[in-house]
Amino acid sequence: MRRFLTILLLSFVAASGSFASNRNYMWFDCEANYRMLSNPDSIRFYLDKVHRLGFDNVVVDVKSIMGEVLYDSRIAPYMSPFDGIERPRDYDMMGFFIKYGHEMGMNVLASLNVFCGGHNFMKRGIIYTDHKDWQSICYEKGKLVPVSKIKGNYNGMINPSNPDVQEYQLAILKEFVSKYPECDGLIFDRVRYDGMTADFSDLSRRQFEEYLGHKVENFPEDILSWYKNGKLRKEWARGKYFNQWCEWRAGVIHDFVARTHGELKAINPKLQIGDYTGAWYPTYYQVGVNWAADTYDPSVDFDWATPTYKNTGYAQLLDVYMTGLYYTYITKDDIDKATGTKGQSTEAGLHLELKYCYSVEGGAELAKQITKGVVPVTGSIYVEQYLGGMDRFAPALEQAIISTGGVMLFDISHLNKHRLWDELEESMRKTNQIK
């Protein structure tokens, strides 16, 4: 009788998806894997494959940067056709993931791109149809232009401070959580601004002036101005309200995350709420995001932060945090060898800096320091970061696991494209991730 009850209990736990024990996540991007995931047998095959390799968790991308979704929604447009494939509206990709994943004892989480509305290279998405007025207005090289008009920017971001945008995105998130009560978690992606040059719309100006308590005489120059450097390339420079602008934008994102957290937990208290961001905190203020804990004060370390910027930190609202360790340098020793110094410190942008935090090891270290233990940090590795040097893929993966106790791998399509399954298996065995 006791043996029967034990077997019954294990079956229930596995079916519920809570059997998963590690923090290894395989990401399934919605666009890159559209064709592959258009067949239930393929979903089952790859779930079994990654589970055998030590991944107890999968993240399934169900809302693209175009604002289109991969499930039957009453609110958002359905993503079909795509990549030459026509999916029927009743094809329940997420339902298959949950069913098969839970049968294998895996956690199945969904990812939704939030403040996105278009793929500019394809000229497709909601900013090209019903919501053109939602797209970000960017102060690009001295001119105010819609994000869809900026050549080279594939990601058609929308304005996070727009109340209509927030209501629309929150409605989509709530609909998804209600539609899939057995989904184990929801990961936010692109809950951010397009960059430092966004959003400079009339709406954002009015909102910022209300935040300041007075008018901005020279907008946008009092926040950001452009000049030509010695190489005749235009660069932006800080205006007198730059730091307050950074704080206001980070507050917009914080408040949205806080509100969304509360409303989604009200629907499903067991839902794991997570976030993916880049790990490059020293420059991440440029996209309006403070993913640190609210007990960390960045004004002590960085001159772009006000003393009250720390109030915009939201790590404490998360159950899962994935930090993008998207660096070609793997260890802090690699930084030393590249610079000839011990942790060179500069105020340049990400592509110029060679500080310890711009390595897989150092980035993980910084992320754990500034999240203050309020949420587990999972290091994320972007497979195609190592094109031209795929021999570094395995060491980077291993370092992420060593430094954070887990890994998020982005994404499964790159493993297939570059035939890296053997390398992945070897690394997972080497770090004792395979049961």
N, C-alpha and C positions, 0 to 999 in steps of 0.2 A: 504493500500500500504506500509506504514512504517513498519507494523508488518511483512508483507511478506519479505521485504528487510532484516529485522533483522534476520528472520529465515534462509534466504538464506546465510547471512553473517556467522552465527554460523555454518551452515552446511559446508561452505567452509573452515572455520578455523579448524573444527574438522577433515575434510578430509585431510587437509594439514599436520596434525600432530603437529601443533604449538599451539593447544589449551591447551596442558599440562601446568600446573601452578606450580607444586612443584618440588623438587629435590630428589624425592624418586625413586630409580632405582632397578628393579629386574633383576638379572643376570641369563642368561640361558647358562650354560656351554655346549660346543658342545659334549664332550665325555659322561659326566654323564647323559645327557638328549637325547642321540642319538635315542634311541628306542622311547621315549615319543614323540619326535618332528618329527617322521617319518610319522605323520598323520596330515593333515590340520585341522581336527576337534579338535584334541588335542591342537594344537596351539591356535585356537580360544577360547577353553575352558579355558586354563590357562591365556591367555591375559585378558579375562573377569574377571577371579577370582582375579588376582593381581590388576587390575584396581579398582575393587570394594573395595579392601582393602587399597586404597590410593596410589598406585604406578602409576604415570602418565608417567613413562619412563621405557623402558625395554632395556637391553643390550643383544644382541644375538651374541654368540661366533660363528664365521664362519671360523676361521682358527686355527687349533689345534697346540699343541706343536710338532706334527709330521711334520708340514709343509704342511699338507693336508687341503683342503678347502671343505666347504659344499655348494658350488655353482659351476656352470659350468664355469671353468676357462680355458683359453688358455695357462696359464703359470704354475700354481700349480697343483699337482695331486689331484684328487677327492677322498674324504674320504668315500669310500664304497668298500667292506662291512665293517661293524663295529658292535660289540656287537651282532653278529649273524643276523644282518639285512642287506639286500642288497637294497640300494636305487638306483633307476634309475637316470641317470645323469641329466635328465630334471626335477627332483623333485626340485621345487623352494621354498625351506624352507624360505629363506629370503623374497621372494616375498609375501608369505602368511603372514608373520609377519607384513610387511609394510601395506598390504591391510587391514588386520583385525585391526591392531593397530591404523591406521589412522581413520578407521570407528568409533573407540571407543574414538577418541580424544587423543591418546597417542603419545608420541615421541618414535620412534624406532631407536635405535643406534646399530651399529655393533662393535664387538670386534675382533681384529686380533692379535694373538701371532706373534711377529715380529722375533726376533733373536732366533728362535727355529727350530730344524730340526729333532727331533727324540724322541721317547718314548723308553728309554733304557730297561725297563722291558719287553716290547713287541718286542723289536728289530725291530721297524717299524719307517719309516720316511725317509726323503730325505738324511740324513747322512748315511743311510744304502743302498741307491740305487745310485742316480746320483751325489750326492754331498758329498761324504765321506771326501773330502779335505777341506770342509768348517767347519767341527766341531771344537770346541774349543780344544786347546792344554792346558792342565792344569798342573801346577807345584804342584803336589799332593804328599805331604809327601816326598819331596826331589827328586821326579822323574817326568819327563815330559811324560804325558800320554794323549791320546785322551779321550774326555769326555765320549765316548761310552764304554770305558773300566773301568770306575770307578764304582765299585759295590756300590749300595745304592743310586746312583744319577739317578733318573728316567728321568730327563729332559735333553735331548740331545741338548744343546745350541750350536750355531754357532758363529763364530768370527765377532763381529760387525764392526771391523775396515777394514775388507776385502772389497775392492771396488766392487768385483763381487757379494758378499752377499748383499751389500747395493743396488746395481742396481736391483737385482732380487727382493728384498723385496719391494722396491719402486714401481717397475712395478706392483706387485700384488696389492698394496694399490691403485694405480691409476686405475688399471683395475676395482677393486671393486667399487670405487667411480663413475666411468663412467658407470658401468653396472647398478647401483642402484641410479639414481639421486634423487629419492624420499626418500632415507634413510636420517634420520635427523642428524646423527652424526657418528663419528668413534672414538672408544676408543683404544688407543695403550695398549697392554699388553706385558710384557717381552721385552720392549725396553731396554735391559741391558746386562751386562756380566753374565756369569755363577756364578761368585763369585770372591773373592780376588785372587784365584789361576788361573784365566783365564784373558786374553789369552796370552800364552807365546810361540807362534809359531815364526818361523823365520821371517814371515811377520811382526808380531807385534814388534819384536825386531828392524827391519830396520826402521819401521815407528816411533818408539819411539826415536831411535837414531837421526833421522832426526829432530824430535821435539826438542830434547835437543841441537842439533847442534854439537854433538860429539859421539864417540863410547862409549858403555858401556863395560868396561873391563871384568867384571865378571857377566855374564848373566846366570841365573836370580838372583844370590845371591846379587847383588848390589841393587836389588829391593825387593826381598823376600828371606829369608833363613829359613831353618827348623832346629829345635832342639828338644831334648827330655826334658820334664820337670820332676819334681820330681816323677810324677806318671807314668813315662815311656811312656807317650803319646806324640806324635810329635805335635809341635805347630809351627806356622810361626811367624817370627820376621821381623821387618822393616829393609830394607837396606838403603843406603845413598840416593838413588833416589826414595824412596818410595812415598814421597809427590808429586814429579813431575809426577810419574807414575799414581797416582790417578787423578791428574789434566788432564793429557793427555787422559785417558780413559773417564773421564766425558766430555771432549771436543769432543770426537768422538760421544758420544750419543747426546750431545747438537746440534752439526752440522747436524746430521741426522734428528733430530726432526725439526730443523729450515728449512732445505731444504724440508722435507716432508710436513710441514705445508704450505709452499709457493706453492708447486706444487699441493697439493690437493685443496687448496682454489682457485687456478686458474681454476680448473675443476668445482668446485661447491662453489661459494663464501658464500653460506648460510650454508654450512656444519659445524656442531659443531665438533671441534677437541678436543679430551680429552685424558687423560692418567690415568692409574691405577698404583700406586706404593705402596709399604709398607710404613707405617708411621714412621718407626724407623730410622729417619734421622741421628742420631749420628753414626750409623753403616752402613747406606745405601751407603756410598762411596765405600764399598766393592764390590758392583755390578756395579760400574762405573756410577752412576746416581746422578745428582744434580737437584732434582725437586723443589728447592727453586726459588724464584724470583732473578733476577740478581742484585738486590739492596741489597740483604742480604749477608753479609760477614761472612762465617763460620770460617774463620781463627781467628776471635776474640774469638770463643767458643771452637774450636777443633784443636788439634795439628796435625791432618792429612791433614789439608787444608793449601795450600799456600795462600798468599795475593791475587793472581789472580784467585784462584779457583772459586770465585764468578762469574766470566765471563761465567762459564759453566752452570749457572742456566737458566732454560727454562720455569718456571711457566707462565711467561708473554706471552708465545706462545699458551697457552691453553684456550679453552672456558669452559672446564669441567675438574675438577681434583677430582679423587676419591682416598682417602688415606686409606690404610688398617689398621684399628684399631684392629688388631688381637691380643688382649690381654685378659688374664683371669682376670686381675684386671680392675675394671670398673671406679672407682672414684679415685681421689687423696687421699682421706681419706683411701681407701683400701691399698694404698701404705704405708701410715703412720702406719696403723695397722700391716702390714706385716713386716716392718723394725724396728718399734719401734723408728723411727727417723722422721724428717721432710724433706722428699725428699732426701734420700740418694743419693750421687753423686759418681760414680765410672767411671773408663775407661774400664770396662769389656764389653764383648759382650752382645748381646740382651738377651740371655738366663740367664745371671747372674745379669744383672742390675735391680735395683728397683728404678729408678728415676721416677718422676711424669709422664714424657712423655711416660712411658711404661704402661699406663692405657688408657682406652677409652677416659676419660675426658682430661687427660693431653696430650695425643697424638694429639687430635683434637686442643687443645690450641697451641701446638708447630707448627702444620701444618699451622694454620692461621697466626701465628707470622712470619714464614719464607717465606710464599708466599706473604706476604705484601699486601693482598687485590687485587692482580692483576687477580685472578681467584677465583670463589667460591669454597670452600672446602666442599666436601661431605664425611662424615665418612662412612667407609665400615666395615661391620660386617660379619665374617666368621662363619656360623652357627655351624659347627662341632668343632669349637674352644671350645665349651662348653659341649662336650661329657663327661659324668660322672658327670655333674652338669648343666643340661639343665634348671634348675631354674634360672640360670644367663643369659640365652639367652635374655629374655624380658628386664631385666634392662640394658643390654648392648645396645640393639637396641634403647631403649628409651634415653639412654645417648648420643648416636651418634646423634640422632635427636635434642636433646636439645643443644648439643655443636656445631653442624654445620648447623642446619636448614634443614637437609635431611639425607638420608641414602642410601647406596648401599648394598643390601643383596646378599651375595654369599653363596649358590645359591639355586635356586628353588628345585633342586633334594633333598637337605637335608631337606627341609620342608616336602616333601612327605615321605622321608625315616624315619624321626623321628616324623612324625605326629604332626607338630608344628603350624598348621594353626590356631587353636583356640588361641594359645598364641600370634601369630602374630596379629590377628585381635584385641585382647584385647589391645595390646601395641599401635597399630595404632590409636585406639579410644582414648586411654589415652593421647596420644600426639596430638590429634586433626588432624590427617592426613586423616581420612576418611571423605569424603564430606557428 
